Amino acid sequence: MNQLSGIKLLVNISLCLLSIILIVSAGSNILAYSKTSHIQAENIKVQTIWLKIRAEGFVLFDMKPAFAQIDGILEPIIEDGIFVTKNEVIGKIKDKEIVVDLLSPGKGILQWARYENYDFDFPPDLKNNPINKNELDTIYPGEFIHYGEIAATIIPNEFAYLYLENINIPEDINTLYFDQFQNNILIEGNIIFRGNKFVVCKVYDYLESILNKNIFLVQYTKTNGIIIGEKDIVQKDGETGIYVLTGEKVQFMETHIYRDAEKIVAEIPDTRNAITVVRTPHIVREGEIINETGK
């Protein structure tokens, strides 16, 4: 009986050692975590990681302005942001008994009024003459625009531009995607200008979706790796957190640990961005951010 117990003990020890070896040596496709006090290993598929950034910005256009050319006032009869077609009447110039129709010079979206001190050349000299978005006034129904002012701007419906502020995109990234719009449609845009913490991106589709917005959820493909999120919490060596293994490529954001109806999980929001290769096995604790060099 004692001999049988000893054999069972040796088998249990061997299985335990084998489990440890599998966890340590499984490579970058393995994420170790625990639902109880025991470390378990589960295969996690390596996938394309999207880096996401929340950026402030505003829309710019390839200008085709319509001017109030005679002395008088313009009374807009359209609403902001609508599509207009060529030669469609968008307002009337009133001067005593003279009424002049103001016609659209092209097909597009009517959006802004009164670009002050702007020569309508695009792209402008953004390095020496940065654009002040406070100079862009939206035209509203019933607003009066006086002689010499710009009545409205017609946006060609083939494309528009997004000016994104306080954003750093790697030099090897030339395409951005915007995904906060309806039906989860990704709007693609090409970077055409890079400045000091800003970029100008040319967008071709779904222009009506970006009008009057100043917050954009920008994403771009960075690398392949493992996204850590909504994973069970590890309890190991007295520490609690997400356990990552040597060699794993991970997209880390700031972690928050919370309890749902069934288990304790970690949520990592997409408001921060970092790709790192884990240098040593490490517990990612609540509120911790792994730096770019890894740990």
C-alpha positions in Angstrom: 0.0 0.0 0.0 2.8 2.4 0.9 4.6 1.5 -2.4 1.4 2.3 -4.4 1.1 5.6 -2.6 4.7 6.4 -3.4 4.1 5.6 -7.1 1.0 7.9 -7.2 3.1 10.6 -5.5 5.8 10.3 -8.2 3.2 10.4 -11.0 1.6 13.6 -9.5 5.0 15.3 -9.1 5.9 14.4 -12.7 2.7 15.8 -14.1 3.2 18.9 -12.1 6.7 19.4 -13.4 5.5 18.7 -17.0 2.8 21.4 -16.6 5.4 23.9 -15.4 7.7 23.1 -18.3 4.8 23.5 -20.8 3.9 26.9 -19.3 7.4 28.2 -19.3 8.5 26.9 -22.7 5.3 27.0 -24.8 6.3 30.2 -26.6 4.6 33.3 -27.7 1.3 31.6 -28.5 0.6 30.8 -24.9 -1.1 33.0 -22.3 -1.0 31.7 -18.7 -3.7 32.6 -16.3 -5.7 31.1 -13.4 -9.3 30.8 -12.6 -8.4 29.4 -9.2 -5.1 29.2 -7.3 -3.5 27.1 -10.0 -1.7 28.5 -13.1 -3.3 27.1 -16.3 -2.2 27.6 -19.9 -4.5 28.3 -22.8 -3.6 28.7 -26.5 -4.2 32.2 -27.7 -4.3 32.9 -31.4 -1.7 35.4 -32.7 -3.6 38.0 -34.6 -3.3 41.4 -36.3 -3.2 44.2 -33.6 -5.0 47.4 -34.3 -3.6 50.4 -32.4 -6.4 52.8 -31.6 -6.0 56.5 -30.7 -8.7 59.0 -29.8 -7.7 62.3 -31.5 -9.2 65.7 -31.7 -9.5 67.3 -35.1 -11.7 69.0 -37.7 -12.6 68.8 -41.3 -10.8 70.7 -44.1 -11.9 70.9 -47.7 -10.5 71.6 -51.2 -12.2 75.0 -51.3 -14.7 76.0 -53.9 -16.3 79.1 -52.2 -19.4 80.9 -53.2 -19.2 84.7 -52.6 -21.7 87.4 -52.0 -20.8 89.5 -55.0 -23.2 92.5 -54.7 -23.9 94.9 -51.9 -26.5 93.4 -49.6 -27.0 90.5 -47.4 -27.3 86.7 -47.9 -30.1 84.9 -46.2 -29.3 81.2 -46.2 -32.2 78.9 -47.1 -30.3 75.7 -46.5 -29.3 73.7 -43.4 -25.7 73.1 -42.4 -24.0 70.0 -43.7 -26.5 68.9 -46.4 -25.6 67.8 -49.9 -26.2 70.3 -52.7 -26.0 69.8 -56.4 -24.5 72.0 -59.1 -26.5 75.2 -59.8 -28.8 74.5 -56.9 -29.9 77.7 -55.2 -28.4 77.9 -51.7 -29.3 81.5 -50.8 -30.5 84.9 -52.0 -28.6 88.2 -52.1 -31.0 91.0 -51.2 -30.2 94.6 -52.3 -33.2 96.9 -52.3 -35.5 95.5 -55.0 -32.8 93.3 -56.5 -32.8 89.6 -55.6 -30.0 87.4 -56.9 -29.9 83.7 -56.6 -26.6 82.4 -55.2 -25.9 79.1 -57.0 -23.7 76.2 -56.1 -20.6 76.0 -58.2 -20.4 72.2 -57.9 -21.8 69.1 -56.2 -20.8 68.5 -52.6 -21.5 69.2 -49.0 -22.3 72.7 -47.8 -20.6 73.1 -44.5 -18.7 76.2 -43.5 -19.1 80.0 -43.8 -16.7 82.9 -43.6 -13.1 81.5 -43.8 -11.3 84.6 -42.5 -8.0 85.5 -44.1 -7.8 82.3 -46.0 -6.6 82.1 -49.6 -8.3 78.7 -50.3 -5.1 77.1 -51.6 -4.8 73.5 -50.3 -2.8 72.2 -48.9 -1.8 75.4 -47.2 1.6 76.2 -45.8 0.8 74.4 -42.5 4.3 74.9 -41.1 4.3 78.7 -41.3 0.5 79.3 -41.3 -1.2 76.8 -39.1 -5.0 76.7 -39.4 -7.0 78.1 -36.6 -10.2 76.2 -36.3 -11.8 79.1 -34.4 -11.8 80.9 -37.7 -14.2 78.4 -39.2 -17.8 79.4 -38.7 -20.6 77.1 -39.5 -23.4 78.6 -41.6 -26.8 78.2 -39.9 -30.3 78.8 -41.3 -31.3 82.5 -40.9 -27.7 83.8 -40.5 -26.9 86.9 -42.4 -23.6 87.2 -44.3 -22.6 90.7 -45.6 -21.0 91.9 -48.8 -17.5 90.6 -49.4 -17.8 87.8 -47.0 -17.8 84.2 -48.1 -21.3 82.9 -48.1 -20.4 79.2 -48.0 -18.0 76.6 -49.1 -18.9 73.7 -51.4 -17.0 70.5 -50.6 -16.4 68.2 -53.7 -18.1 65.0 -52.8 -15.1 63.0 -54.0 -13.0 63.6 -50.9 -12.4 65.8 -47.8 -9.5 66.3 -45.4 -9.2 65.6 -41.7 -6.8 67.7 -39.6 -5.9 65.6 -36.5 -4.2 67.4 -33.6 -1.8 66.1 -30.9 -1.2 62.8 -32.6 2.0 61.0 -33.5 1.8 58.4 -36.2 4.9 56.3 -37.1 6.6 57.4 -40.3 6.0 53.9 -41.9 2.2 54.3 -41.4 0.5 56.1 -44.3 -3.1 54.8 -44.0 -5.5 55.5 -41.2 -8.9 54.1 -40.5 -11.8 55.7 -38.6 -14.3 53.4 -37.1 -16.7 55.4 -34.8 -19.3 55.8 -37.5 -22.5 54.0 -38.2 -22.7 50.3 -39.0 -19.1 49.8 -37.9 -17.8 50.9 -41.3 -14.1 51.6 -41.5 -13.4 54.9 -43.3 -10.0 54.8 -45.0 -7.8 57.9 -45.2 -4.3 58.6 -46.6 -1.9 60.8 -44.7 -0.8 63.6 -47.0 1.0 65.9 -44.5 2.8 65.5 -41.2 3.5 68.3 -38.8 4.5 68.7 -35.2 2.0 66.5 -33.4 -0.6 66.7 -36.2 -1.4 65.1 -39.5 -3.6 65.9 -42.4 -5.5 62.9 -43.8 -7.4 62.7 -47.1 -10.7 60.8 -46.8 -12.6 59.6 -49.8 -15.8 57.9 -48.6 -18.7 58.5 -46.2 -17.9 62.2 -46.0 -21.2 63.0 -44.4 -20.1 60.9 -41.5 -17.3 63.1 -40.5 -19.1 66.5 -40.7 -19.4 68.5 -37.5 -17.2 66.0 -35.5 -14.2 66.9 -33.4 -13.3 63.6 -31.9 -12.1 60.8 -34.1 -11.2 57.2 -33.2 -8.2 56.5 -35.3 -6.7 53.1 -35.8 -3.9 51.6 -37.8 -2.2 48.2 -38.1 1.1 47.9 -36.2 2.1 44.3 -35.9 1.0 40.8 -35.1 0.7 39.8 -31.5 -1.6 38.9 -28.6 -4.2 41.3 -27.4 -4.6 41.0 -23.6 -8.1 41.9 -22.4 -11.0 40.4 -20.6 -8.8 37.7 -19.3 -9.0 35.9 -16.0 -6.8 37.2 -13.2 -3.6 35.3 -12.2 -2.9 34.5 -8.6 0.8 33.7 -8.4 3.5 34.2 -5.7 1.2 36.5 -3.7 0.5 38.8 -6.7 -2.7 39.3 -8.6 -2.9 40.4 -12.2 -2.5 39.2 -15.8 0.4 36.8 -16.4 2.4 37.1 -19.6 5.3 34.9 -20.8 8.7 35.7 -22.2 8.7 36.5 -25.9 5.0 37.4 -26.1 4.1 40.5 -28.2 1.3 42.2 -26.4 -0.8 45.3 -26.9 -0.9 46.8 -23.4 -3.1 49.6 -22.2 -3.7 50.6 -18.6 -5.3 47.7 -16.8 -8.4 47.8 -14.6 -9.4 44.7 -12.6 -13.1 44.3 -11.8 -15.5 41.5 -10.8 -18.4 40.5 -13.0 -21.2 38.1 -12.2 -19.0 35.0 -12.5 -15.4 35.9 -12.3 -12.7 38.5 -11.8 -11.4 39.8 -15.1 -9.1 42.5 -16.4 -10.2 45.1 -18.8 -7.7 47.1 -20.8 -9.3 50.1 -22.5 -8.1 51.4 -25.9 -7.3 54.9 -24.8 -3.5 54.2 -24.6 -1.2 52.5 -27.0 1.9 50.4 -26.6 3.4 47.4 -28.3 6.0 45.5 -26.3 7.8 42.2 -26.3 7.7 40.7 -22.8 11.3 40.2 -21.6 10.6 38.1 -18.6 7.5 36.4 -17.2 5.6 39.2 -15.5 2.4 40.0 -13.6 0.6 43.0 -15.1 -1.1 44.6 -12.0 -4.1 46.8 -11.9 -3.4 50.3 -13.1 0.0 49.3 -14.5 1.3 50.2 -17.9 4.1 48.1 -19.5 6.6 50.5 -21.0 7.9 50.2 -24.6 11.0 48.3 -23.7 9.1 45.6 -21.9 9.7 44.1 -18.5 
